[in-house]
Amino acid sequence: MNLNQMDGSLFFIDDLFIFQKKSQKKKIVYDRDLNIAIRRVFGNNIPEIIDPPLFGGEINHGLPLTKKGFWNVEIILKILGFDYSELRDCPILPSILTLLLHFATPSEAFGVALQIVRTGLKHSNWIYFPMGKKEFQIFSLVFLEVVQKLMPKLYQFINSLEDSSEWHSIWDELFTCFFIGHLPFTSLFRILDCFCFEGYKIFYRIALGVLKQLEKYLYACDSISAINGCIKRELSVSEGSRFESLLGAGFSIEIHRATINKMR
C-alpha cells in the first residue's frame, strides 16, 4: 500500500493527537517516548512475554504486523492499564493500536493512545469513541435510532422481522473491532484516515453507507441473520472503487454530533 494515498492522516497524527496545545502549562515528558514509559513502568526488567489488559477487545493476529509489532501493541496496552486504573472497558483500543503500528512509530502510536484515553476519560460526550462497556452498548443502540431517523422505511422493515431485537448485535461486533476481519486490509486504513479527522462518526458513516448501498436487497431478507450475512458479504469485498462508493454514500448523509448527543 502506498502511504502517500492515505489523504494525510499520516501527517495529521501529530496535529490531532500527539502535540499538546501551546496553552497547556503541563506536559508529560514521556508522551512521545515509549521507551521512557517502558522504563518508568518496568524498570530494567522489560518482559518478553506480556499479558496485557485488552479492555474487552482483542488483538487480531491476522493482520500483517511483525512479532515486534504485536509486542509493541501489548506493551502499550500494559502501560495504559498501569497508568489508568479507571480504564476498564475500551474494546476498540487494541484494534486502533494494531492498525496504527502498521505505519506509525511505537512512540507515535503510544502518544495517540494516550491522547485518546485522556480525552475519553475527561469528557462525558463521545469524542473519538465511547469509553466503557455501557457506553459502547449505547453507541450501537444510538446508531439504530440514527437509522430510524435517516432511513425510516428500512428501519420499519427491519423492525417488523421476528428477530429484530437482535439487530444491534452486528453493530456491536463491527464497531468494537474497527471492522477488522470484515473489511479488506487496505480499506481499514481509509477508515483510520477518516477517524483521525472526525472520530467516531466514521463508524456511523460506514454503517449507513453499506445500508444505503444494500437497501433494495435487504428488503428480500426474511430474518436478521440474513440481513447481517448480506452486510458482512458486502463489507468483505468493499475495497478500491467499491469501498470509495460505500464511503461516498456514507458521507452523503448528514450526521450531526448535537443530534447524536440528544439520542444518548
C-alpha positions in Angstrom: 0.0 0.0 0.0 1.2 3.5 -0.9 1.0 5.6 2.3 1.0 8.7 0.2 -2.5 7.8 -0.9 -3.8 7.9 2.7 -5.1 11.5 2.3 -3.0 13.0 5.1 -3.8 11.0 8.2 -0.1 10.0 8.5 0.8 13.7 8.6 -2.1 14.9 10.8 -1.4 12.5 13.7 0.9 15.0 15.3 -1.5 17.8 14.9 -4.6 15.9 16.1 -3.3 13.7 18.9 0.3 13.9 20.0 1.3 17.5 20.3 -0.1 19.2 23.4 -1.8 22.6 22.9 0.5 25.5 23.3 -1.8 27.0 26.0 -1.3 23.9 28.3 1.2 24.6 31.1 1.9 21.0 31.9 3.2 18.3 29.6 4.1 14.7 30.5 7.6 14.2 29.2 7.1 10.5 28.3 4.0 11.2 26.0 6.1 10.9 22.9 8.7 8.3 24.0 7.5 4.8 24.6 11.0 3.7 25.7 10.9 6.1 28.6 7.4 4.9 29.6 8.6 1.3 29.5 11.5 2.0 31.8 9.2 4.0 34.1 6.8 1.1 34.4 9.1 -1.9 34.2 12.5 -0.5 35.2 15.3 -2.7 33.7 13.2 -5.9 33.8 11.4 -5.5 30.5 9.3 -8.6 29.8 9.5 -10.6 26.6 6.1 -12.1 27.2 3.3 -9.7 28.2 -0.2 -10.4 29.5 -1.8 -7.1 28.6 -5.3 -5.9 29.6 -7.5 -6.0 26.4 -10.2 -3.8 27.9 -12.9 -6.0 26.5 -11.4 -6.1 23.0 -8.9 -8.4 21.2 -5.7 -8.2 19.2 -6.3 -9.5 15.7 -3.1 -11.5 14.9 -4.3 -12.0 11.3 -3.0 -8.5 10.5 0.5 -8.3 8.9 2.4 -7.0 11.9 5.7 -8.4 12.9 6.3 -10.2 16.2 7.9 -7.0 17.4 4.9 -5.0 16.2 2.5 -7.2 18.2 4.8 -6.9 21.2 4.5 -3.1 20.9 0.7 -3.3 20.9 0.8 -5.4 24.1 3.3 -3.3 25.9 1.4 -0.1 25.2 -1.8 -1.7 26.4 0.0 -2.8 29.6 1.3 0.7 30.2 -2.2 2.2 29.7 -3.7 -0.3 32.2 -0.9 0.6 34.7 -1.4 4.4 34.3 -5.2 4.4 34.1 -6.8 2.0 36.6 -10.2 3.5 35.8 -9.9 2.3 32.2 -11.7 -1.0 32.3 -13.7 -1.3 29.1 -12.5 0.1 25.8 -12.7 -2.8 23.4 -11.8 -0.7 20.3 -8.4 0.3 21.7 -6.4 -2.8 20.8 -7.7 -2.6 17.2 -6.7 1.0 16.8 -3.2 0.4 18.2 -2.7 -2.6 15.9 -3.7 -0.5 12.8 -1.6 2.5 13.9 1.6 0.4 14.3 1.5 -0.5 10.6 2.7 2.9 9.7 3.4 4.9 12.9 6.4 4.5 15.2 5.7 2.9 18.5 6.1 6.2 20.3 3.7 7.9 17.9 1.1 5.1 18.4 1.6 5.4 22.2 1.1 9.2 22.0 -2.1 8.7 20.0 -3.4 6.1 22.5 -2.6 8.4 25.5 -4.4 11.3 23.9 -7.5 9.2 23.1 -7.7 7.7 26.5 -7.2 11.0 28.4 -9.8 12.8 26.2 -12.3 10.0 26.6 -12.0 9.8 30.3 -12.2 13.5 30.7 -15.3 14.2 28.6 -18.7 12.6 29.1 -19.6 13.2 25.4 -18.1 10.8 22.8 -15.1 12.4 21.2 -13.1 9.7 19.4 -15.2 6.7 20.6 -17.2 5.7 23.7 -15.4 4.7 26.8 -16.8 1.9 28.9 -18.9 -1.2 28.2 -22.2 0.5 28.8 -21.3 3.4 26.6 -20.4 1.0 23.7 -23.8 -0.7 24.1 -25.4 2.7 23.9 -23.3 3.6 20.9 -24.8 0.7 18.9 -28.4 1.5 20.1 -28.0 5.1 19.2 -27.0 4.0 15.7 -30.3 2.2 15.4 -32.0 5.5 16.2 -29.9 7.2 13.6 -31.1 4.6 11.0 -34.7 5.2 12.2 -34.3 8.9 11.6 -32.4 8.8 8.3 -33.7 5.6 6.7 -37.2 5.2 8.2 -38.5 2.8 5.6 -35.7 0.4 6.0 -35.9 0.7 9.8 -39.6 -0.1 9.8 -39.0 -3.2 7.6 -36.2 -4.5 9.9 -38.3 -3.8 13.0 -41.1 -5.9 11.5 -38.9 -9.0 11.4 -39.4 -11.6 14.2 -35.8 -11.4 15.5 -35.4 -7.6 15.1 -34.3 -7.2 18.7 -31.0 -8.9 17.7 -30.1 -6.5 15.0 -27.9 -4.3 17.3 -25.5 -7.3 17.8 -23.9 -6.9 14.4 -23.1 -3.3 15.1 -21.7 -4.2 18.5 -19.4 -6.6 16.7 -18.3 -4.3 13.8 -17.8 -1.1 15.8 -15.8 -2.7 18.7 -13.3 -4.4 16.3 -12.9 -1.3 14.0 -14.3 -3.5 11.1 -11.1 -5.6 11.3 -11.8 -9.1 9.9 -14.8 -7.7 7.9 -13.3 -5.2 5.6 -10.3 -5.7 3.3 -7.0 -4.6 4.8 -6.5 -1.5 2.7 -10.0 -0.3 3.4 -9.3 -0.3 7.1 -6.7 2.4 6.6 -9.2 4.6 4.8 -11.4 4.4 7.9 -8.4 5.1 10.2 -7.7 8.1 7.9 -11.2 9.4 8.4 -11.2 8.6 12.1 -8.2 10.9 12.6 -10.3 13.8 11.4 -13.8 13.2 12.8 -13.6 10.4 15.4 -16.5 8.0 16.0 -18.8 9.5 13.3 -16.9 7.5 10.6 -18.3 4.3 12.1 -21.8 5.5 11.6 -20.9 6.7 8.1 -19.5 3.3 7.0 -22.6 1.5 8.5 -25.0 3.9 6.8 -23.1 3.7 3.6 -23.4 -0.1 3.4 -27.1 0.0 4.3 -27.7 2.6 1.7 -26.0 0.6 -1.0 -27.7 -2.7 0.0 -31.2 -1.3 0.9 -33.1 -2.7 -2.1 -31.5 -6.1 -1.5 -32.2 -6.1 2.3 -36.0 -6.0 1.7 -35.7 -9.5 0.3 -34.3 -10.8 3.6 -36.6 -12.7 5.9 -34.5 -12.6 9.1 -31.9 -10.5 10.9 -29.4 -13.3 10.3 -30.0 -13.0 6.6 -29.6 -9.2 6.7 -26.4 -9.5 8.8 -25.0 -12.0 6.3 -25.7 -9.7 3.4 -24.0 -6.8 5.2 -20.9 -8.9 6.0 -20.6 -10.2 2.5 -20.7 -6.6 1.1 -18.1 -5.4 3.6 -15.8 -8.3 2.7 -15.5 -7.2 -0.9 -15.5 -3.5 -0.3 -12.1 -2.2 -1.5 -10.8 0.1 -4.1 -13.5 2.0 -6.1 -16.2 -0.2 -4.5 -15.2 0.9 -1.0 -14.9 4.6 -2.1 -18.5 4.3 -3.4 -19.6 3.0 0.0 -17.7 5.7 1.7 -19.2 8.3 -0.6 -22.7 7.0 0.3 -21.9 7.4 4.0 -20.6 10.9 3.6 -23.7 12.0 1.5 -25.8 11.6 4.7 -25.6 14.5 7.2 -24.7 13.3 10.7 -24.5 16.0 13.4 -22.9 15.4 16.8 -25.5 17.5 18.5 -28.3 15.2 17.2 -26.4 12.1 18.3 -25.8 13.5 21.7 -29.6 14.1 22.1 -30.2 10.5 21.3 -28.0 9.2 24.1 
